[in-house]
Amino acid sequence: METVAFYSLTFLAVASALVVILQRKPVVSALALAFNLVCIAGFYLLLQAQFMALLQVIVYAGAIMVLILFVVMLLNLGDESTERPSRPIQRWLGGLLTAALALVFGFSVSAVVGAPLPDNAAPFGTAAALGQELFGRFFYPFEVISLLLLVAMIGAVLLAKRRL
Amino acid sequence: MLDWFSTDLGFQIGTTFAKVLIVVNSLLGVVAVMTWIERRVSGVIQFRWGPNRVGPLGLFQPVADGIKFLMKEDIVPSDAYRPIFILAPAMAMVPALCAFAVIPIGPTIELFGRAVPLVIIDIDGGILFALAAASLGVYGIVSAGWSSNSKYSLMGGLRASAQMVSYELGLALSLIGVILISGSLRPTEIVAQQAGGFWHWNVFPWFTGGWQTLGFLLFVIAGFAETNRLPFDMPEAESELVAGYHTEYSSMKFSMFFMAEYVNMLTSAALAVTLFLGGYHTGLPWLDSALGQGWALWTVQILAFMAKVGCFMFFFVWVRWTLPRFRYDQLMNLGWKSLFPLALANLLVTGVLVAFDLVHQG
């Protein structure tokens, strides 16, 4: 049952990721990315991390992707194929970087293949467990990050207001 | 077949399937009745008749409308982007139906000697599930607006995405007060904590209640914006945008957007009832004790839930035909400059009350 769910989720996630990069219409790419994020929430569910899965859908698929879609639609980006063709140097660099990325992924995947899976006896993904971790062990990093986000928010408002 | 049904897993799958079937069909049935109620009530409010010709009191009007929608020509504009244009109504409809799955429509009943909770999925993060489904609903509207390739549709889609992202914040924050006082994200548990008399309901501002009067008001206002109802129906403001994101849609595809809006209304009404108004509890302890335990009580509790949601739906209709539409910038200002700070203030006050243990006493 879980294996079937895992493989069908994997298929959907990889397929939607391919649509993201192969589709020439930016809006369709954005929609496919949103679908991909929902698929990843499905993986969290398979790992018994309900809370993480729901947050993944609410924050990434429900809020961030809607904003990205909003910007794409507002700019009304046209078909990518009408743009000028890419230069040769771009292709070479792109190929090189892709190869480097593939190497990094290959190493990190080969490091964990065959490693024992952590048991799900202590569910990490529930709201209560996550709260305990955040406000217990990781209290100071958590507060520092919230301060950082506040600074970023104030900075964004300041930059936007200057131009108004 | 019966042997299989008597196993635990078989029983669970069977009852879940039955629950899904009943809930989805009653939702769509209520939507049909609501279209009639909406037009009749608007008639009363505006001092005119409304549909009163088809059947007694015009009650068969929804059937006639359904036949009309099925018979109409299904037009896809030649400039539309077909795959997304066809997919969009489903993208609006599916999340709307999903969100209702976490709402307890009745108590845990006993069937063939086993306990059956009257909620489709009873998970730890139920409220978050409803919020997640609501936040995915915007994709249907946005992609309808974009794929129609018409400027009115695009404007409607843009407005929808901006409005829904803004109001989701206020909606979620107004719910956190309830989550704080109940210490749980599970709707069934939040309802259980409001058992007994109506003075235990979360909406009431005293020590046996939950002090969430402000949270309730904010939730209702944000709910109007989230379901795109007047006075916040910017995405389909007909005086400016023809019909907004569904301008280019006809036949059953248009009808699906229409149904999605009504299902969303039902979901936010049911959520408000569950979280603030005691869910399926009658709120009258002497009535509960007179009915005893068993089918009499269960039936009355399910009816109580339906009555509360019904009153709420009437309120939705009443507001729609009473208030004029907001301007778009007023809508954004209300969301960010009034709703959001008030929700934060509500959160602060609730936090203090919870810290001193002043909620749900007695």
Contacts between the chains, C-beta under 8 A, distances in Angstrom:
chain1	res1	chain2	res2	distance
A	25	B	81	7.2
A	27	B	84	7.7
A	27	B	143	7.4
A	27	B	146	5.2
A	27	B	147	8.0
A	28	B	81	7.7
A	28	B	83	8.0
A	28	B	84	6.7
A	31	B	84	7.0
A	31	B	139	6.8
A	31	B	143	6.1
A	34	B	139	6.4
A	38	B	136	7.5
A	50	B	123	6.2
A	50	B	124	5.7
A	50	B	125	5.4
A	51	B	124	7.2
A	51	B	125	5.5
A	51	B	128	7.4
A	54	B	125	4.8
A	54	B	128	4.0
A	54	B	129	6.0
A	54	B	131	8.0
A	54	B	132	5.4
A	55	B	128	7.3
A	57	B	132	4.1
A	57	B	135	7.3
A	57	B	136	6.9
A	58	B	128	6.5
A	58	B	131	5.8
A	58	B	132	4.8
A	58	B	135	5.6
A	58	B	172	7.9
A	61	B	132	7.8
A	61	B	135	7.3
A	61	B	136	6.3
A	62	B	131	7.8
A	62	B	132	6.2
A	62	B	135	2.8
A	62	B	136	6.1
A	62	B	138	7.8
A	62	B	168	7.1
A	63	B	135	6.7
A	63	B	165	6.1
A	63	B	168	7.0
A	66	B	135	7.6
A	66	B	138	5.7
A	66	B	139	7.6
A	66	B	142	7.2
A	66	B	161	5.2
A	66	B	164	7.2
A	66	B	165	5.3
A	67	B	161	7.9
A	67	B	165	6.4
A	69	B	139	7.9
A	69	B	142	5.8
A	69	B	161	6.3
A	70	B	142	7.9
A	70	B	158	6.6
A	70	B	161	4.5
A	70	B	162	6.3
A	70	B	165	7.5
A	73	B	142	7.2
A	73	B	145	7.6
A	73	B	146	5.6
A	73	B	154	6.7
A	73	B	157	6.5
A	73	B	158	5.8
A	73	B	161	7.5
A	74	B	158	6.3
A	76	B	154	7.6
A	126	B	124	5.5
A	126	B	125	7.9
A	127	B	124	6.6
A	127	B	125	6.1
A	127	B	185	5.6
